[in-house]
Amino acid sequence: SKNILFVISAPDVHKSQGSDTYVVFGEAKIEDLSAQAQASAAQQFTQQAAGSSEGSADSGEKAGGAKIEEVEDDGEVDDSGVEPKDIELVMSQVQCSRAKAVAALKANNNDIVEAIMQLSSS
């Protein structure tokens, strides 16, 4: 049971004069409702994880923590080899500083998902 919709954002609709038949012109795009719900749930989970990890940051540092926590937040950040849009995405998802986002991306070979997971769990 797939929840897929065909959506036409700017349709041209014409009705046949002799019957109840409609002709719709426009660009049809597929909208997968189950994928949207899954993405929304994942985003809520990462936001909740980020909120709960702020309270447990001290325990993470005592247990060794990730090397990302050692990064200085002030000063210039060496973001060579890292895409700016990737840095912005990690910062927006985890609500962290630019320095932490760059360090996480470099530590995970520019893998956005792994960087977000590492920052969320630390």
C-alpha positions as a printed NumPy array, in Angstrom:
array([[  0.   ,   0.   ,   0.   ],
       [  2.039,   2.894,  -1.351],
       [  1.011,   6.464,  -0.649],
       [  2.013,   8.161,  -3.885],
       [  0.371,  11.232,  -5.363],
       [  0.752,  12.762,  -8.79 ],
       [  0.815,  16.525,  -8.258],
       [  0.473,  19.187, -10.946],
       [  1.467,  22.526,  -9.422],
       [  0.165,  24.816, -12.198],
       [ -2.497,  22.841, -14.098],
       [ -4.463,  23.923, -17.158],
       [ -7.865,  22.254, -16.771],
       [-10.37 ,  21.994, -19.617],
       [-13.859,  20.48 , -19.34 ],
       [-15.502,  18.703, -22.236],
       [-18.773,  20.423, -23.158],
       [-20.753,  17.253, -23.766],
       [-19.828,  15.265, -20.679],
       [-18.207,  15.332, -17.241],
       [-14.763,  14.685, -18.715],
       [-11.811,  16.874, -17.755],
       [ -8.451,  17.226, -19.525],
       [ -5.539,  18.378, -17.361],
       [ -2.323,  19.789, -18.842],
       [  0.825,  20.412, -16.827],
       [  3.962,  18.86 , -15.425],
       [  3.098,  15.944, -13.165],
       [  5.46 ,  15.324, -10.274],
       [  5.413,  12.265,  -8.035],
       [  4.979,  12.969,  -4.328],
       [  5.723,   9.993,  -2.082],
       [  3.874,  10.575,   1.199],
       [  5.545,   7.698,   3.035],
       [  9.018,   9.033,   2.167],
       [  8.021,  12.504,   3.361],
       [  6.707,  11.098,   6.625],
       [  9.907,   9.101,   7.09 ],
       [ 12.091,  12.173,   6.405],
       [ 10.011,  14.241,   8.811],
       [ 10.341,  11.618,  11.53 ],
       [ 14.105,  11.434,  10.982],
       [ 14.415,  15.21 ,  11.249],
       [ 12.392,  15.266,  14.477],
       [ 14.579,  12.481,  15.859],
       [ 17.797,  14.371,  15.109],
       [ 16.376,  17.531,  16.692],
       [ 15.365,  15.61 ,  19.822],
       [ 18.767,  13.912,  19.957],
       [ 20.497,  17.283,  19.652],
       [ 18.346,  18.697,  22.448],
       [ 18.985,  15.769,  24.767],
       [ 22.716,  15.66 ,  24.017],
       [ 23.145,  19.252,  25.216],
       [ 22.225,  18.158,  28.718],
       [ 24.577,  15.176,  28.665],
       [ 27.592,  16.935,  27.116],
       [ 29.563,  16.787,  30.363],
       [ 29.218,  13.011,  30.681],
       [ 30.363,  12.555,  27.069],
       [ 33.538,  14.538,  27.686],
       [ 34.352,  12.564,  30.83 ],
       [ 34.001,   9.264,  28.994],
       [ 36.547,  10.269,  26.369],
       [ 34.064,  11.825,  23.957],
       [ 34.748,  12.578,  20.34 ],
       [ 37.669,  14.646,  19.151],
       [ 35.157,  17.093,  17.733],
       [ 34.487,  18.551,  21.189],
       [ 38.109,  19.729,  21.423],
       [ 37.792,  22.14 ,  18.486],
       [ 38.045,  25.829,  19.329],
       [ 34.921,  27.764,  18.364],
       [ 36.671,  31.095,  17.93 ],
       [ 39.058,  32.078,  15.148],
       [ 39.265,  30.964,  11.555],
       [ 38.261,  27.447,  10.571],
       [ 40.264,  25.529,   7.972],
       [ 37.442,  24.271,   5.762],
       [ 39.627,  23.248,   2.812],
       [ 38.365,  20.091,   1.162],
       [ 34.876,  20.49 ,   2.615],
       [ 31.885,  21.795,   0.649],
       [ 30.296,  24.938,   2.172],
       [ 26.787,  23.568,   1.605],
       [ 27.721,  20.401,   3.525],
       [ 28.963,  22.508,   6.44 ],
       [ 25.734,  24.545,   6.47 ],
       [ 23.625,  21.375,   6.355],
       [ 25.444,  19.787,   9.294],
       [ 25.242,  23.05 ,  11.281],
       [ 21.494,  23.369,  10.673],
       [ 20.708,  19.738,  11.517],
       [ 22.785,  19.5  ,  14.706],
       [ 22.669,  23.161,  15.817],
       [ 26.45 ,  23.261,  16.278],
       [ 29.242,  25.699,  15.512],
       [ 30.975,  25.894,  12.14 ],
       [ 34.21 ,  24.56 ,  13.649],
       [ 32.48 ,  21.441,  15.013],
       [ 30.709,  20.831,  11.701],
       [ 33.98 ,  21.084,   9.735],
       [ 35.791,  18.81 ,  12.192],
       [ 33.008,  16.213,  12.021],
       [ 32.957,  16.253,   8.219],
       [ 36.744,  15.866,   8.037],
       [ 36.701,  13.062,  10.621],
       [ 34.084,  11.192,   8.566],
       [ 35.594,  11.712,   5.084],
       [ 32.971,  14.356,   4.164],
       [ 30.116,  11.907,   4.858],
       [ 27.255,  14.197,   5.897],
       [ 25.125,  11.49 ,   7.511],
       [ 27.993,  10.11 ,   9.598],
       [ 29.023,  13.629,  10.672],
       [ 25.47 ,  14.414,  11.804],
       [ 25.198,  11.086,  13.636],
       [ 28.539,  11.634,  15.367],
       [ 27.629,  15.137,  16.489],
       [ 24.156,  14.036,  17.585],
       [ 25.497,  11.209,  19.729],
       [ 28.298,  13.205,  21.356]])
